[in-house]
Amino acid sequence: QVHLVESGGGLVQAGGSLRLSCAASGRTLSSYAMGWFRQAPGKEREFVAAITWSVGSPYYADYADSVKGRFTISRDNAKNTVYLRMNSLKPEDTAVYFCAARGGKYTIGVVTSAYDYWGQGTQVTVSS
């Protein structure tokens, strides 16, 4: 069992930046691949970014087309934390952002059903 807590959300103007953090407790995140999803009002939860875990080689990451080149996912296993750096934010990025952990740590998951554990979410609001 792993408990995930997101932080770092807030209100930012279009073009601004935020860094979200996802801190884990209960088990080390080195056992999991990690993902970020978001959910806007009235919409389904959608994939944003994901990152695998690996030993001795770079992590593999993947991104939704809508955030490629603007968002960067990273992880610090020593701190048991995953990050999502968001640059050049747009009003359409407004959503609740969730981090998630999946036991298939060497593979990317892009659907919600691929993940085993979820955080409570953090609100990101981008004003125009």
Residue pairs with C-beta under 8 A, 6 or more apart in sequence:
1 26
1 27
1 117
2 24
2 25
2 26
2 27
2 29
2 31
2 32
2 101
2 117
3 24
3 25
3 26
3 117
4 22
4 23
4 24
4 99
4 100
4 101
4 117
4 118
4 119
5 22
5 23
5 24
5 25
5 119
5 120
6 20
6 21
6 22
6 97
6 98
6 99
6 119
6 120
6 121
6 122
7 20
7 21
7 23
7 122
8 18
8 19
8 20
8 21
8 122
9 18
9 20
9 96
9 97
9 122
9 123
9 124
10 18
10 123
10 124
10 125
11 125
11 126
11 127
12 18
12 89
12 124
12 125
12 126
12 127
13 126
13 127
14 89
14 90
14 91
14 126
14 127
14 128
15 88
15 89
16 89
16 126
17 85
17 86
17 87
17 88
17 89
18 86
18 89
18 124
19 83
19 84
19 85
19 86
20 36
20 83
20 84
20 86
20 97
20 99
20 122
20 124
21 81
21 82
21 83
22 34
22 36
22 81
22 82
22 83
22 84
22 99
22 119
23 79
23 80
23 81
24 80
24 81
24 82
24 101
25 80
28 77
28 80
29 53
29 75
29 77
29 80
29 81
29 82
29 101
30 53
30 77
30 105
31 53
31 103
31 105
32 53
32 101
32 102
32 103
32 105
32 116
32 117
33 50
33 51
33 52
33 53
33 101
33 102
33 104
33 105
33 106
33 107
33 108
33 109
34 50
34 51
34 53
34 73
34 75
34 82
34 99
34 100
34 101
34 102
35 47
35 48
35 49
35 50
35 51
35 99
35 100
35 101
35 102
35 108
35 109
35 110
35 114
35 115
36 48
36 49
36 50
36 73
36 82
36 84
36 97
36 98
36 99
36 100
37 45
37 46
37 47
37 48
37 97
37 98
37 99
37 100
37 112
38 45
38 46
38 48
38 93
38 95
38 96
38 97
38 98
38 124
39 45
39 46
39 95
39 96
39 98
39 121
40 94
40 95
40 96
43 95
45 98
45 112
46 64
47 64
47 110
47 111
48 63
48 64
48 67
48 71
48 84
48 97
49 61
49 62
49 63
49 64
49 67
49 71
49 72
49 73
49 84
50 61
50 62
50 73
50 108
50 109
50 110
51 59
51 60
51 61
51 62
51 73
51 74
51 75
51 82
51 108
52 59
52 60
52 61
52 105
52 106
52 107
52 108
53 59
53 75
53 77
53 105
53 106
54 60
54 106
59 74
59 75
60 108
61 73
61 108
62 108
62 110
63 71
63 73
66 92
67 86
67 93
70 86
70 87
70 88
70 89
71 84
71 85
71 86
71 87
72 84
72 85
72 87
73 82
73 83
73 84
73 85
74 82
74 83
74 85
75 81
75 82
75 83
76 82
76 83
82 99
84 97
84 99
86 93
86 124
89 124
89 126
90 126
91 126
91 127
91 128
92 126
93 124
93 126
94 124
94 125
94 126
95 123
95 124
96 121
96 122
96 123
96 124
97 121
97 122
97 123
97 124
98 118
98 119
98 120
98 121
99 118
99 119
100 109
100 112
100 115
100 116
100 117
100 118
100 119
101 115
101 116
101 117
102 109
102 114
102 115
102 116
103 116
104 114
109 115
